[in-house]
Amino acid sequence: MVVRLSHITAAASVLARRNRPSAFFAANDLMAIGAMAALRDAGVAVPEDMAVVGFDDIFIARLVSPSLTTVSQFQHLIGVAAAETLLDRLRGSASKPGVNREMPYRLVERESA
């Protein structure tokens, strides 16, 4: 079972469960790092007892111990896509509003999972 964290304090409530998950997937790397701290404080070993994965691949992710497994985004490409969408809207040539666009990503495997 995998639990998604939307807030660092969620880690404590998950740890209180009788049936603990085997992994956390946090909404961003800072939350994942906070979850790892909460797990360490509770005596839960990462990744031996519970895996932790973040999202963003911020610089500090490789410096914490264990280093954080994370999903890396290509921020330059996201910026280009946002600018293109904005320009299309300003020109009136945009397709219908609210269109989703899948962007590339990469799993960066480190020590936490």
A tleap script that builds the chain and sets N, CA, C and O, in Angstrom:
source leaprc.protein.ff14SB
mol = sequence {
  NMET VAL VAL ARG LEU SER HIE ILE THR ALA
  ALA ALA SER VAL LEU ALA ARG ARG ASN ARG
  PRO SER ALA PHE PHE ALA ALA ASN ASP LEU
  MET ALA ILE GLY ALA MET ALA ALA LEU ARG
  ASP ALA GLY VAL ALA VAL PRO GLU ASP MET
  ALA VAL VAL GLY PHE ASP ASP ILE PHE ILE
  ALA ARG LEU VAL SER PRO SER LEU THR THR
  VAL SER GLN PHE GLN HIE LEU ILE GLY VAL
  ALA ALA ALA GLU THR LEU LEU ASP ARG LEU
  ARG GLY SER ALA SER LYS PRO GLY VAL ASN
  ARG GLU MET PRO TYR ARG LEU VAL GLU ARG
  GLU SER CALA
}
set mol.1.N position { 0.845 -1.172 0.000 }
set mol.1.CA position { 0.000 0.000 0.000 }
set mol.1.C position { 0.892 1.237 0.000 }
set mol.1.O position { 1.892 1.278 0.717 }
set mol.2.N position { 0.540 2.251 -0.800 }
set mol.2.CA position { 1.262 3.510 -0.869 }
set mol.2.C position { 0.318 4.616 -0.431 }
set mol.2.O position { -0.852 4.628 -0.816 }
set mol.3.N position { 0.823 5.551 0.376 }
set mol.3.CA position { 0.023 6.670 0.854 }
set mol.3.C position { 0.620 7.944 0.305 }
set mol.3.O position { 1.833 8.138 0.386 }
set mol.4.N position { -0.202 8.821 -0.255 }
set mol.4.CA position { 0.259 10.118 -0.743 }
set mol.4.C position { 0.147 11.126 0.378 }
set mol.4.O position { -0.890 11.218 1.035 }
set mol.5.N position { 1.202 11.880 0.599 }
set mol.5.CA position { 1.205 12.920 1.630 }
set mol.5.C position { 0.920 14.269 0.999 }
set mol.5.O position { 1.559 14.651 0.018 }
set mol.6.N position { -0.035 14.988 1.557 }
set mol.6.CA position { -0.255 16.356 1.108 }
set mol.6.C position { 0.231 17.331 2.160 }
set mol.6.O position { 0.274 18.537 1.915 }
set mol.7.N position { 0.595 16.832 3.316 }
set mol.7.CA position { 1.096 17.686 4.396 }
set mol.7.C position { 1.989 16.839 5.294 }
set mol.7.O position { 1.709 15.662 5.518 }
set mol.8.N position { 3.051 17.429 5.803 }
set mol.8.CA position { 4.034 16.693 6.600 }
set mol.8.C position { 3.397 16.032 7.813 }
set mol.8.O position { 3.778 14.918 8.170 }
set mol.9.N position { 2.444 16.685 8.451 }
set mol.9.CA position { 1.826 16.116 9.657 }
set mol.9.C position { 1.049 14.842 9.371 }
set mol.9.O position { 0.722 14.099 10.297 }
set mol.10.N position { 0.753 14.582 8.128 }
set mol.10.CA position { 0.061 13.343 7.790 }
set mol.10.C position { 0.910 12.128 8.139 }
set mol.10.O position { 0.376 11.046 8.381 }
set mol.11.N position { 2.216 12.297 8.165 }
set mol.11.CA position { 3.101 11.168 8.474 }
set mol.11.C position { 2.797 10.592 9.842 }
set mol.11.O position { 2.775 9.372 10.005 }
set mol.12.N position { 2.563 11.441 10.826 }
set mol.12.CA position { 2.283 10.959 12.180 }
set mol.12.C position { 1.001 10.150 12.229 }
set mol.12.O position { 0.941 9.122 12.903 }
set mol.13.N position { -0.027 10.604 11.519 }
set mol.13.CA position { -1.288 9.862 11.545 }
set mol.13.C position { -1.158 8.523 10.824 }
set mol.13.O position { -1.792 7.543 11.215 }
set mol.14.N position { -0.349 8.481 9.787 }
set mol.14.CA position { -0.136 7.215 9.072 }
set mol.14.C position { 0.641 6.249 9.961 }
set mol.14.O position { 0.362 5.050 9.969 }
set mol.15.N position { 1.605 6.762 10.701 }
set mol.15.CA position { 2.393 5.900 11.582 }
set mol.15.C position { 1.552 5.312 12.703 }
set mol.15.O position { 1.874 4.250 13.235 }
set mol.16.N position { 0.477 5.998 13.061 }
set mol.16.CA position { -0.393 5.507 14.130 }
set mol.16.C position { -1.303 4.377 13.658 }
set mol.16.O position { -1.927 3.706 14.480 }
set mol.17.N position { -1.386 4.162 12.376 }
set mol.17.CA position { -2.248 3.097 11.836 }
set mol.17.C position { -1.732 1.724 12.235 }
set mol.17.O position { -0.530 1.498 12.379 }
set mol.18.N position { -2.659 0.843 12.404 }
set mol.18.CA position { -2.297 -0.544 12.704 }
set mol.18.C position { -1.626 -1.189 11.492 }
set mol.18.O position { -0.629 -1.897 11.630 }
set mol.19.N position { -2.178 -0.940 10.308 }
set mol.19.CA position { -1.646 -1.492 9.067 }
set mol.19.C position { -0.878 -0.397 8.339 }
set mol.19.O position { -1.446 0.317 7.513 }
set mol.20.N position { 0.402 -0.262 8.637 }
set mol.20.CA position { 1.224 0.785 8.047 }
set mol.20.C position { 1.461 0.536 6.567 }
set mol.20.O position { 1.565 -0.612 6.135 }
set mol.21.N position { 1.546 1.610 5.788 }
set mol.21.CA position { 1.885 1.443 4.367 }
set mol.21.C position { 3.353 1.066 4.218 }
set mol.21.O position { 4.135 1.178 5.162 }
set mol.22.N position { 3.709 0.626 3.039 }
set mol.22.CA position { 5.112 0.272 2.769 }
set mol.22.C position { 5.876 1.431 2.149 }
set mol.22.O position { 7.100 1.376 2.031 }
set mol.23.N position { 5.146 2.505 1.742 }
set mol.23.CA position { 5.809 3.631 1.088 }
set mol.23.C position { 4.997 4.912 1.240 }
set mol.23.O position { 3.775 4.883 1.386 }
set mol.24.N position { 5.711 6.037 1.201 }
set mol.24.CA position { 5.115 7.370 1.120 }
set mol.24.C position { 5.469 7.945 -0.239 }
set mol.24.O position { 6.609 7.819 -0.686 }
set mol.25.N position { 4.507 8.573 -0.902 }
set mol.25.CA position { 4.793 9.392 -2.080 }
set mol.25.C position { 4.316 10.789 -1.732 }
set mol.25.O position { 3.112 11.033 -1.647 }
set mol.26.N position { 5.238 11.695 -1.532 }
set mol.26.CA position { 4.911 13.051 -1.099 }
set mol.26.C position { 4.702 13.958 -2.305 }
set mol.26.O position { 5.234 13.706 -3.386 }
set mol.27.N position { 3.921 15.014 -2.108 }
set mol.27.CA position { 3.602 15.958 -3.180 }
set mol.27.C position { 4.821 16.756 -3.630 }
set mol.27.O position { 4.853 17.258 -4.754 }
set mol.28.N position { 5.824 16.876 -2.760 }
set mol.28.CA position { 7.061 17.552 -3.157 }
set mol.28.C position { 8.201 17.041 -2.271 }
set mol.28.O position { 7.971 16.333 -1.290 }
set mol.29.N position { 9.398 17.400 -2.624 }
set mol.29.CA position { 10.571 16.893 -1.913 }
set mol.29.C position { 10.643 17.374 -0.463 }
set mol.29.O position { 11.052 16.617 0.418 }
set mol.30.N position { 10.251 18.618 -0.207 }
set mol.30.CA position { 10.304 19.107 1.178 }
set mol.30.C position { 9.379 18.306 2.083 }
set mol.30.O position { 9.728 18.018 3.228 }
set mol.31.N position { 8.210 17.947 1.582 }
set mol.31.CA position { 7.305 17.110 2.371 }
set mol.31.C position { 7.887 15.719 2.574 }
set mol.31.O position { 7.750 15.135 3.649 }
set mol.32.N position { 8.530 15.194 1.552 }
set mol.32.CA position { 9.159 13.877 1.670 }
set mol.32.C position { 10.274 13.902 2.703 }
set mol.32.O position { 10.420 12.964 3.486 }
set mol.33.N position { 11.056 14.969 2.706 }
set mol.33.CA position { 12.140 15.093 3.677 }
set mol.33.C position { 11.561 15.221 5.085 }
set mol.33.O position { 12.104 14.649 6.030 }
set mol.34.N position { 10.465 15.964 5.231 }
set mol.34.CA position { 9.777 16.055 6.521 }
set mol.34.C position { 9.235 14.712 6.965 }
set mol.34.O position { 9.296 14.377 8.148 }
set mol.35.N position { 8.707 13.942 6.031 }
set mol.35.CA position { 8.214 12.601 6.357 }
set mol.35.C position { 9.359 11.707 6.810 }
set mol.35.O position { 9.200 10.931 7.753 }
set mol.36.N position { 10.516 11.804 6.150 }
set mol.36.CA position { 11.667 10.995 6.564 }
set mol.36.C position { 12.094 11.353 7.980 }
set mol.36.O position { 12.475 10.474 8.753 }
set mol.37.N position { 12.035 12.640 8.330 }
set mol.37.CA position { 12.373 13.053 9.696 }
set mol.37.C position { 11.376 12.478 10.693 }
set mol.37.O position { 11.766 11.991 11.754 }
set mol.38.N position { 10.088 12.533 10.355 }
set mol.38.CA position { 9.055 11.973 11.238 }
set mol.38.C position { 9.237 10.467 11.391 }
set mol.38.O position { 9.076 9.930 12.487 }
set mol.39.N position { 9.567 9.794 10.312 }
set mol.39.CA position { 9.803 8.348 10.375 }
set mol.39.C position { 11.006 8.041 11.255 }
set mol.39.O position { 10.958 7.135 12.086 }
set mol.40.N position { 12.082 8.794 11.074 }
set mol.40.CA position { 13.287 8.591 11.887 }
set mol.40.C position { 12.971 8.789 13.366 }
set mol.40.O position { 13.412 8.008 14.209 }
set mol.41.N position { 12.204 9.839 13.681 }
set mol.41.CA position { 11.825 10.106 15.071 }
set mol.41.C position { 10.989 8.979 15.663 }
set mol.41.O position { 11.022 8.732 16.869 }
set mol.42.N position { 10.238 8.297 14.798 }
set mol.42.CA position { 9.388 7.199 15.251 }
set mol.42.C position { 10.115 5.859 15.242 }
set mol.42.O position { 9.526 4.829 15.570 }
set mol.43.N position { 11.393 5.870 14.869 }
set mol.43.CA position { 12.160 4.633 14.844 }
set mol.43.C position { 11.912 3.775 13.622 }
set mol.43.O position { 12.207 2.580 13.628 }
set mol.44.N position { 11.367 4.382 12.562 }
set mol.44.CA position { 11.092 3.657 11.319 }
set mol.44.C position { 12.249 3.917 10.362 }
set mol.44.O position { 12.550 5.069 10.051 }
set mol.45.N position { 12.895 2.859 9.896 }
set mol.45.CA position { 14.055 2.982 9.011 }
set mol.45.C position { 13.615 3.163 7.560 }
set mol.45.O position { 12.750 2.445 7.059 }
set mol.46.N position { 14.234 4.139 6.904 }
set mol.46.CA position { 13.991 4.390 5.477 }
set mol.46.C position { 15.222 3.924 4.721 }
set mol.46.O position { 16.322 4.363 5.059 }
set mol.47.N position { 15.108 3.078 3.738 }
set mol.47.CA position { 13.931 2.482 3.128 }
set mol.47.C position { 13.590 1.091 3.652 }
set mol.47.O position { 12.645 0.464 3.174 }
set mol.48.N position { 14.350 0.605 4.626 }
set mol.48.CA position { 14.169 -0.776 5.089 }
set mol.48.C position { 12.743 -1.051 5.563 }
set mol.48.O position { 12.151 -2.064 5.190 }
set mol.49.N position { 12.186 -0.154 6.387 }
set mol.49.CA position { 10.835 -0.347 6.908 }
set mol.49.C position { 9.779 0.353 6.053 }
set mol.49.O position { 8.647 -0.119 5.941 }
set mol.50.N position { 10.154 1.468 5.458 }
set mol.50.CA position { 9.214 2.231 4.646 }
set mol.50.C position { 9.988 3.056 3.622 }
set mol.50.O position { 10.933 3.763 3.971 }
set mol.51.N position { 9.584 2.962 2.368 }
set mol.51.CA position { 10.201 3.741 1.300 }
set mol.51.C position { 9.578 5.134 1.260 }
set mol.51.O position { 8.416 5.313 1.625 }
set mol.52.N position { 10.357 6.114 0.814 }
set mol.52.CA position { 9.870 7.490 0.676 }
set mol.52.C position { 10.297 8.021 -0.691 }
set mol.52.O position { 11.453 7.894 -1.094 }
set mol.53.N position { 9.329 8.622 -1.396 }
set mol.53.CA position { 9.586 9.209 -2.706 }
set mol.53.C position { 9.010 10.615 -2.723 }
set mol.53.O position { 7.898 10.847 -2.247 }
set mol.54.N position { 9.769 11.548 -3.273 }
set mol.54.CA position { 9.315 12.924 -3.390 }
set mol.54.C position { 9.021 13.294 -4.827 }
set mol.54.O position { 8.969 12.440 -5.711 }
set mol.55.N position { 8.829 14.594 -5.043 }
set mol.55.CA position { 8.530 15.096 -6.381 }
set mol.55.C position { 9.115 16.488 -6.510 }
set mol.55.O position { 8.718 17.375 -5.755 }
set mol.56.N position { 10.013 16.717 -7.403 }
set mol.56.CA position { 10.623 18.003 -7.727 }
set mol.56.C position { 12.100 17.842 -8.060 }
set mol.56.O position { 12.593 18.494 -8.980 }
set mol.57.N position { 12.805 17.002 -7.342 }
set mol.57.CA position { 14.257 16.844 -7.452 }
set mol.57.C position { 14.977 18.151 -7.126 }
set mol.57.O position { 15.787 18.643 -7.912 }
set mol.58.N position { 14.664 18.703 -5.949 }
set mol.58.CA position { 15.376 19.894 -5.498 }
set mol.58.C position { 16.787 19.488 -5.083 }
set mol.58.O position { 17.047 18.316 -4.811 }
set mol.59.N position { 17.685 20.450 -5.037 }
set mol.59.CA position { 19.096 20.168 -4.773 }
set mol.59.C position { 19.302 19.397 -3.467 }
set mol.59.O position { 20.105 18.465 -3.424 }
set mol.60.N position { 18.597 19.768 -2.418 }
set mol.60.CA position { 18.794 19.152 -1.098 }
set mol.60.C position { 18.426 17.666 -1.093 }
set mol.60.O position { 18.859 16.930 -0.206 }
set mol.61.N position { 17.636 17.217 -2.068 }
set mol.61.CA position { 17.198 15.817 -2.118 }
set mol.61.C position { 18.376 14.851 -2.184 }
set mol.61.O position { 18.297 13.736 -1.670 }
set mol.62.N position { 19.453 15.273 -2.808 }
set mol.62.CA position { 20.613 14.372 -2.906 }
set mol.62.C position { 21.525 14.470 -1.689 }
set mol.62.O position { 22.430 13.653 -1.519 }
set mol.63.N position { 21.284 15.485 -0.830 }
set mol.63.CA position { 22.163 15.695 0.320 }
set mol.63.C position { 21.641 15.095 1.619 }
set mol.63.O position { 22.424 14.844 2.535 }
set mol.64.N position { 20.322 14.856 1.721 }
set mol.64.CA position { 19.778 14.271 2.949 }
set mol.64.C position { 20.199 12.812 3.027 }
set mol.64.O position { 20.634 12.221 2.038 }
set mol.65.N position { 20.066 12.250 4.204 }
set mol.65.CA position { 20.447 10.852 4.385 }
set mol.65.C position { 19.277 10.067 4.964 }
set mol.65.O position { 18.771 10.397 6.037 }
set mol.66.N position { 18.849 9.029 4.253 }
set mol.66.CA position { 19.318 8.577 2.940 }
set mol.66.C position { 18.896 9.567 1.853 }
set mol.66.O position { 17.907 10.285 1.997 }
set mol.67.N position { 19.662 9.589 0.769 }
set mol.67.CA position { 19.315 10.499 -0.325 }
set mol.67.C position { 17.932 10.135 -0.863 }
set mol.67.O position { 17.551 8.965 -0.900 }
set mol.68.N position { 17.190 11.166 -1.280 }
set mol.68.CA position { 15.771 11.008 -1.604 }
set mol.68.C position { 15.535 10.578 -3.048 }
set mol.68.O position { 16.003 11.226 -3.985 }
set mol.69.N position { 14.812 9.489 -3.213 }
set mol.69.CA position { 14.303 9.108 -4.528 }
set mol.69.C position { 13.192 10.091 -4.859 }
set mol.69.O position { 12.357 10.399 -4.008 }
set mol.70.N position { 13.181 10.584 -6.093 }
set mol.70.CA position { 12.237 11.644 -6.445 }
set mol.70.C position { 11.886 11.601 -7.922 }
set mol.70.O position { 12.514 10.890 -8.707 }
set mol.71.N position { 10.884 12.364 -8.280 }
set mol.71.CA position { 10.499 12.523 -9.681 }
set mol.71.C position { 10.986 13.894 -10.131 }
set mol.71.O position { 10.620 14.915 -9.549 }
set mol.72.N position { 11.802 13.909 -11.158 }
set mol.72.CA position { 12.366 15.150 -11.682 }
set mol.72.C position { 11.488 15.678 -12.803 }
set mol.72.O position { 11.030 14.931 -13.668 }
set mol.73.N position { 11.267 16.979 -12.766 }
set mol.73.CA position { 10.530 17.641 -13.834 }
set mol.73.C position { 11.521 18.415 -14.701 }
set mol.73.O position { 12.596 18.797 -14.237 }
set mol.74.N position { 11.166 18.636 -15.919 }
set mol.74.CA position { 11.985 19.433 -16.809 }
set mol.74.C position { 11.404 20.844 -16.807 }
set mol.74.O position { 10.583 21.195 -17.655 }
set mol.75.N position { 11.848 21.646 -15.836 }
set mol.75.CA position { 11.236 22.947 -15.585 }
set mol.75.C position { 11.320 23.884 -16.780 }
set mol.75.O position { 10.400 24.668 -17.014 }
set mol.76.N position { 12.390 23.817 -17.528 }
set mol.76.CA position { 12.510 24.660 -18.714 }
set mol.76.C position { 11.380 24.350 -19.703 }
set mol.76.O position { 10.771 25.266 -20.255 }
set mol.77.N position { 11.102 23.072 -19.924 }
set mol.77.CA position { 10.037 22.685 -20.854 }
set mol.77.C position { 8.668 23.102 -20.340 }
set mol.77.O position { 7.796 23.471 -21.127 }
set mol.78.N position { 8.472 23.048 -19.024 }
set mol.78.CA position { 7.208 23.494 -18.439 }
set mol.78.C position { 7.044 24.994 -18.679 }
set mol.78.O position { 5.953 25.452 -19.019 }
set mol.79.N position { 8.129 25.764 -18.503 }
set mol.79.CA position { 8.084 27.193 -18.753 }
set mol.79.C position { 7.785 27.518 -20.208 }
set mol.79.O position { 7.000 28.422 -20.498 }
set mol.80.N position { 8.404 26.788 -21.118 }
set mol.80.CA position { 8.156 27.000 -22.550 }
set mol.80.C position { 6.693 26.708 -22.875 }
set mol.80.O position { 6.051 27.481 -23.585 }
set mol.81.N position { 6.169 25.611 -22.368 }
set mol.81.CA position { 4.769 25.247 -22.625 }
set mol.81.C position { 3.818 26.299 -22.058 }
set mol.81.O position { 2.824 26.647 -22.696 }
set mol.82.N position { 4.120 26.806 -20.863 }
set mol.82.CA position { 3.276 27.836 -20.257 }
set mol.82.C position { 3.297 29.112 -21.093 }
set mol.82.O position { 2.258 29.732 -21.317 }
set mol.83.N position { 4.481 29.497 -21.549 }
set mol.83.CA position { 4.595 30.706 -22.371 }
set mol.83.C position { 3.851 30.538 -23.694 }
set mol.83.O position { 3.167 31.460 -24.140 }
set mol.84.N position { 3.978 29.373 -24.322 }
set mol.84.CA position { 3.258 29.121 -25.574 }
set mol.84.C position { 1.752 29.194 -25.370 }
set mol.84.O position { 1.038 29.768 -26.192 }
set mol.85.N position { 1.270 28.615 -24.280 }
set mol.85.CA position { -0.160 28.648 -23.980 }
set mol.85.C position { -0.635 30.077 -23.764 }
set mol.85.O position { -1.687 30.468 -24.270 }
set mol.86.N position { 0.129 30.852 -23.021 }
set mol.86.CA position { -0.220 32.249 -22.776 }
set mol.86.C position { -0.260 33.038 -24.081 }
set mol.86.O position { -1.208 33.784 -24.325 }
set mol.87.N position { 0.763 32.878 -24.921 }
set mol.87.CA position { 0.792 33.595 -26.193 }
set mol.87.C position { -0.371 33.188 -27.094 }
set mol.87.O position { -0.968 34.042 -27.750 }
set mol.88.N position { -0.700 31.903 -27.133 }
set mol.88.CA position { -1.853 31.440 -27.913 }
set mol.88.C position { -3.141 32.094 -27.419 }
set mol.88.O position { -3.983 32.500 -28.219 }
set mol.89.N position { -3.288 32.193 -26.118 }
set mol.89.CA position { -4.484 32.838 -25.556 }
set mol.89.C position { -4.532 34.311 -25.915 }
set mol.89.O position { -5.588 34.828 -26.279 }
set mol.90.N position { -3.399 34.990 -25.816 }
set mol.90.CA position { -3.358 36.418 -26.139 }
set mol.90.C position { -3.665 36.671 -27.617 }
set mol.90.O position { -4.274 37.683 -27.963 }
set mol.91.N position { -3.247 35.760 -28.475 }
set mol.91.CA position { -3.516 35.882 -29.917 }
set mol.91.C position { -4.935 35.437 -30.268 }
set mol.91.O position { -5.413 35.693 -31.373 }
set mol.92.N position { -5.599 34.778 -29.338 }
set mol.92.CA position { -6.942 34.264 -29.615 }
set mol.92.C position { -6.934 32.971 -30.394 }
set mol.92.O position { -7.970 32.547 -30.906 }
set mol.93.N position { -5.772 32.333 -30.491 }
set mol.93.CA position { -5.669 31.097 -31.264 }
set mol.93.C position { -5.625 29.855 -30.378 }
set mol.93.O position { -5.378 28.751 -30.863 }
set mol.94.N position { -5.861 30.036 -29.092 }
set mol.94.CA position { -5.800 28.900 -28.164 }
set mol.94.C position { -6.985 27.978 -28.376 }
set mol.94.O position { -8.083 28.410 -28.726 }
set mol.95.N position { -6.733 26.699 -28.154 }
set mol.95.CA position { -7.842 25.758 -28.157 }
set mol.95.C position { -8.667 26.021 -26.908 }
set mol.95.O position { -8.376 26.952 -26.157 }
set mol.96.N position { -9.669 25.229 -26.684 }
set mol.96.CA position { -10.542 25.463 -25.536 }
set mol.96.C position { -9.750 25.559 -24.239 }
set mol.96.O position { -8.733 24.883 -24.081 }
set mol.97.N position { -10.207 26.392 -23.310 }
set mol.97.CA position { -9.487 26.545 -22.029 }
set mol.97.C position { -9.538 25.273 -21.193 }
set mol.97.O position { -10.443 24.449 -21.327 }
set mol.98.N position { -8.552 25.141 -20.341 }
set mol.98.CA position { -8.536 24.007 -19.424 }
set mol.98.C position { -8.001 22.722 -20.013 }
set mol.98.O position { -8.274 21.645 -19.483 }
set mol.99.N position { -7.255 22.803 -21.085 }
set mol.99.CA position { -6.691 21.609 -21.717 }
set mol.99.C position { -5.502 21.120 -20.897 }
set mol.99.O position { -4.625 21.906 -20.540 }
set mol.100.N position { -5.474 19.836 -20.603 }
set mol.100.CA position { -4.340 19.246 -19.892 }
set mol.100.C position { -3.223 18.929 -20.873 }
set mol.100.O position { -3.457 18.585 -22.032 }
set mol.101.N position { -2.026 19.053 -20.380 }
set mol.101.CA position { -0.861 18.761 -21.209 }
set mol.101.C position { 0.109 17.935 -20.382 }
set mol.101.O position { 0.567 18.380 -19.329 }
set mol.102.N position { 0.421 16.746 -20.847 }
set mol.102.CA position { 1.361 15.900 -20.127 }
set mol.102.C position { 2.778 16.355 -20.437 }
set mol.102.O position { 3.150 16.568 -21.591 }
set mol.103.N position { 3.553 16.498 -19.375 }
set mol.103.CA position { 4.930 16.957 -19.525 }
set mol.103.C position { 5.888 15.809 -19.197 }
set mol.103.O position { 5.538 14.905 -18.439 }
set mol.104.N position { 7.084 15.844 -19.762 }
set mol.104.CA position { 8.044 14.774 -19.484 }
set mol.104.C position { 8.529 14.817 -18.036 }
set mol.104.O position { 8.527 15.869 -17.396 }
set mol.105.N position { 8.934 13.684 -17.545 }
set mol.105.CA position { 9.455 13.551 -16.191 }
set mol.105.C position { 10.453 12.403 -16.181 }
set mol.105.O position { 10.564 11.645 -17.144 }
set mol.106.N position { 11.179 12.291 -15.064 }
set mol.106.CA position { 12.158 11.211 -14.943 }
set mol.106.C position { 12.226 10.799 -13.489 }
set mol.106.O position { 12.320 11.652 -12.606 }
set mol.107.N position { 12.180 9.514 -13.229 }
set mol.107.CA position { 12.362 8.998 -11.886 }
set mol.107.C position { 13.853 8.988 -11.561 }
set mol.107.O position { 14.650 8.394 -12.287 }
set mol.108.N position { 14.224 9.653 -10.463 }
set mol.108.CA position { 15.615 9.693 -10.023 }
set mol.108.C position { 15.737 8.758 -8.837 }
set mol.108.O position { 15.335 9.098 -7.725 }
set mol.109.N position { 16.290 7.587 -9.075 }
set mol.109.CA position { 16.397 6.574 -8.027 }
set mol.109.C position { 17.617 6.838 -7.153 }
set mol.109.O position { 18.756 6.870 -7.618 }
set mol.110.N position { 17.328 7.026 -5.864 }
set mol.110.CA position { 18.408 7.209 -4.885 }
set mol.110.C position { 18.206 6.186 -3.770 }
set mol.110.O position { 17.735 5.078 -4.026 }
set mol.111.N position { 18.555 6.547 -2.536 }
set mol.111.CA position { 18.580 5.554 -1.461 }
set mol.111.C position { 17.279 5.375 -0.688 }
set mol.111.O position { 17.144 4.384 0.030 }
set mol.112.N position { 16.314 6.290 -0.803 }
set mol.112.CA position { 15.139 6.240 0.078 }
set mol.112.C position { 14.059 5.275 -0.399 }
set mol.112.O position { 13.072 5.061 0.305 }
set mol.113.N position { 14.226 4.701 -1.563 }
set mol.113.CA position { 13.231 3.738 -2.063 }
set mol.113.C position { 13.902 2.677 -2.912 }
set mol.113.O position { 13.232 1.779 -3.421 }
savepdb mol mol.pdb
quit
